[in-house]
Amino acid sequence: MASSSTHLLLLLLAATLIVPRASSHDDGGAGKAVYTKVCDASRFEAAGLVMSRYPYCNASLPYADRVHDLIGWMTVEEKVSNLGDWADGAPRIGLPPYMWWSEALHGLSSTGPTTKFDDPKKPRLHSGRAAVFNGTVFANVINSAASFNETLWMSIGQAISTEARAMYNLGKSGLTYWSPNINVVRDPRWGRVLETPGEDPYVVGRYAVNFVRGMQDVPGHGSSSDPMSRPLKTAACCKHYAAYDVDDWYGHNRFKFDARVEERDMVETFQRPFEMCVRDGDVSSVMCSYNRVNGIPACADARLLSGTIRRDWGLHGYIVSDCDAVRVMALNATWLGYTAVEASAAVLKAGLDLDCGMSWIVQDGKPVMDFLTTYGMEAVRMGKMREADIDNALTNLYMTLMRLGYFDGMSKYESLNEKDICTNEHKSLALEGARQGMVLLKNNDNLLPLNADKHAAVTIRGPHAEAPEKVMDGDYTGPPCRYVTPLEGISKDVKIVHAANVTIYFGGINMHIEREGNDREDLLLPKNQTEEILRVAEASPNPIVLVILCGGGIDISFAHGNPKIGAILWAGYPGGEGGQAIADVIFGRYNPGGRLPLTWFKNKYIHQIPITSMALRPRPDHGYPGRTYKFYNGPEVLYPFGHGLSYTKFRYELTDAAKGATVKLATAGRHCKRLSYKAGTLHAAPSCPAIDVASHACEETVVFNVSVVNHGDADGAHAVLVYTIPPREVAGAPIKQVVAFQRVFVKAGSAATVGFKLNVCKAFGIVEKTAYTVVPSGISTIHLENGDSSAPSSVSFPVKISFSA
C-alpha cells in the first residue's frame, strides 16, 4: 500500500492531467486544470516536484537522450504499466497518464475512450476547458477515394488534424489517431468497404500518403535529415496490417480467421499500401490486425513487424495492436495454446510496442484492460519478457510523443480552440469533398441535371430520403457540425409533393448490413426495396432518378437496364453535408466527376468464389474467376472500376507519345531475373527477361502529355486514370494496373493538358510468382480510358523496354 505522501502526490497529478482519464460513465472533467505539455514547471510545482531535476524535460537535449533519461527513471513496474493504450504514466517522476486511442477516419470520432464530445443535453457538464458538441464529418473514405484527387485527400487530413489539436488544447482528446484504414477491398462482401479507398493497391497507397501527410506534416518540416526529430502535428496510423478483410462471414470471423496468402499476393496487394504509407507518407504508427497470416497472428509475426515494417521499410514510430488482438491470440485463436503471459511476451518480442485493450467493456465498474499491462509483470518474473524489449517499445512510444510536442508544447498550434472546430472553411471542404465523390452511374437521355425552373416540384421516395440514424455519416464518426438530409437538400430547390412529373428515390443499405464485424451475405438491395423501386418507376409518368447510398457495390442490374429508371447516382455515405451535395449534383450546380474506386459485381459473383479465398488471380482448378479489375476474368460486371459519367463529354488526345524506354544495367545479367511466360507465345526467352527492381537504381522515366478535351456543353472536372498493361506474353501478370492519376477541371469547349512522368520501375514493375518485383522486357502499353462506357474514349501507346550492358 502506498504511503500517505505518495498517495497525495498521485492525487495532485491526477487532478492536472493533460488528457483526462475518464471511464465511459464519466460525465466529464469540468474544473480540472488542463495542461498542454508535460514539461510545464507550474504543473511539476503543483505536484511538489522540481522539473529541472529531470533531464527528460530539458528541451535543449536531443529527443533520444531525453527519452533515454525518462525511461531510466522508471521502475520496471512503471514501464509495464505504460505498454497499454490507457498508459498510467509515472506520477512519481512527473509523467502523467496518457490515453493513446483516438480515431479520425473521416473526421474526429467519438469511437474510443479519449475524444470527448459533450452532450447538448448537459451543457454545463463538459470535459476540458470548453464545451464542444460537434466536429466536421467528411464523406466516408470510399467517397473521397472516388474523387481521385490527392489534393483533396491531403486537405481533409489537414482540417481534421487542426480540429484534433484544438480538442487537445481543450483537454478533450489526445494527439495519436489510429487512422486511416488502408486495407485493399479484395471482396465486395467485406463489411468495412466504406472505410477504405477501394480495390487498387496503388490508389489506396496514394490515399494513405496524402491523408497521413495532411494529418502529420508541420509546414516547413515535411522532410528532415533526422526523421526521428521531425515534428508532428498529430500522429496518424495505417491499419490493419496485414491481409485483413474478413470480419464475420458465415462463421468465419476476424478473431479466428487464418488468411492463407501467397507471397506474391502479399507483396503485390496486401502490403503495398502499407509500404507506401511508411516509406512515402512517413506515418508514425502501424496497427497490426486480429487475423493470422499463414498460421501466425499478425501481431506476433516478427517477420511482418520487426523485419518488414521497421527494418525493411524504416518506420519512424510505434506499432500498436488492433484493440484486443493480443487477448484474441490466447482466448479466440488459441494460437499454440499460449497463455495470456506467453501471448504478451510473444508480441513484444515480435516488435509490438503498444497493446490496445477492451476499454469499451466495463466489468466491476472498470474497463477491461490490455494484456501487456495486465500480464506483463508476470511475464517479466517468469523470464519470458525482457526489460530491454520493454525499453525498446517505450522508446518508440515516447519518441513519437516528443515529436508531437506532448512534452514541450508546439507554439504553432497552442492558440487553437473551439473556434477552430466546425469552421466555415471546414464545412465548405466537407461539402466539396462530398460533391467530388459522387459518381453518376447512368443518365439516359440526359435526365440529369434537373432544371429547378422547369420542375418546380418533385416527389421524394425511399428509406434514405430522410437518412435516419445518421446513415450518411457512416462508421467511425462523431456528431457532425450539421446534418443535411437528402430531403432537406432537395427541398431548398423545389417543392416536395406527393405526385409530380419527376420522382427521386433514395435507396441503398446502411450500417445494419455493412459495417465492422459484419460482412454482407449478398450484393443485393433488401428485397422490399427493390420491389418498391420497380413499383415507383412503373407508376411514374416519367423515368425516375435513383440515388444509392452504400459503401460496397450493389447489384442494381434491375435498375440499370430499366428504361423507367433514367438516372442512377451513387452517393456513398457522404457525411454531414451529404444532402446538400446530392442536391447540388441533381440540380446541376455541380457536375459529377467521380469514378468508382472498386468494381461493382453482379450478385452471381458470390456464388463463384468464397470470401475466405485469399488468392487474387483466377483459380481454374476451383472455378474461381479472380478478384478486382486487375485479375477478374469472369462474366461481365455491372460497373467496372473507374466507371463514372459526367454532364458533359470528355475525350483524350495524345499531344506526344513516348517511343519507348531503355533500361541499362551496369553489368550484363547482374540484375536479371527469370520471367514466367504463357505457353507458345515465345520461340525463346530473352537473355535478360526482366530486371530486379530492388537491385536497380530505377531512375529511368517515361514522360508524356495528354489533352483532355471537353466537347460537351458543361464545365466539369475529370479524373484521368493511367494504366500500364504488361507484355502480353507474360504469364500471371495483371490485366492492367493503375500507375498514375490526376483530376483536372476543363471548361466546356476547352481542353487541358495533363502531364505524366512515370518511373519505369514503379509504373511497369510487376510481381513475379517468385515474389520478386521485376520490370519485364518486351512491349508494355500505357493506356488511358475516360470511364464513360456510353461514349468511350481511350488512348494507348506502346513502350518497349529492353536491357543492355
Secondary structure, DSSP 4 states (H G I P E B T S, - for coil): ---HHHHHHHHHHHTT-SS----TT----TT----S-S--HHHHHHTT--GGG-GGG-TTS-HHHHHHHHHHHS-HHHHHTTSBSEE--BGGGTB--EE--BB-SSS-B--SSS--PPPTT-TTS-SSSS----B--PPPHHHHHHTT-HHHHHHHHHHHHHHHHHHHHTTS--SBB---B-----STT-TTGGGS--S-HHHHHHHHHHHHHHHHBPTT-S--SSGGG--BSSB--EEEETT---SEETTEETTT-EE---HHHIIIIISHHHHHHHHTT--SEEEE-SSEETTEEGGG-TIIIIIIIIIIS---SEEEE-TTHHHHHHHTS-GGG--HHHHHHHHHHHT--BB--EEEEEETTEEEPPHHHHHHHHHHHTTSS-HHHHHHHHHHHHHHHHHTTTTT--GGGTT--GGGSS-HHHHHHHHHHHHHT-EEEEEGGG-PSP-TTT--EEEEESTTSS-GGGGGG-SS---BS----HHHHHHTTSEE-SS-S-EEEEEE--TTTSBTTB--S-SSPPHHHHHHHHHHHHHSSSPEEEEEE-SS----HHHHT-TTEEEEEE-----TTHHHHHHHHHTTSS------SS-B--TTHHHHS-TT----S-BTTTTB--SHHHH--SSPPSB-TT--B-SS-EEEEESS----EEEEPSSTTTTEE---B-TTS-SS--SS-EEEGGGS----EEEEEEEEEE-SSS-EEEEEEEEEE--TTBTT--S-EEEEEEEEEE-TT-EEEEEEEEEHHHHH-EE-TTS-EEEESEEEEEEEE-S-TTS--EEEEEEEEEEE-
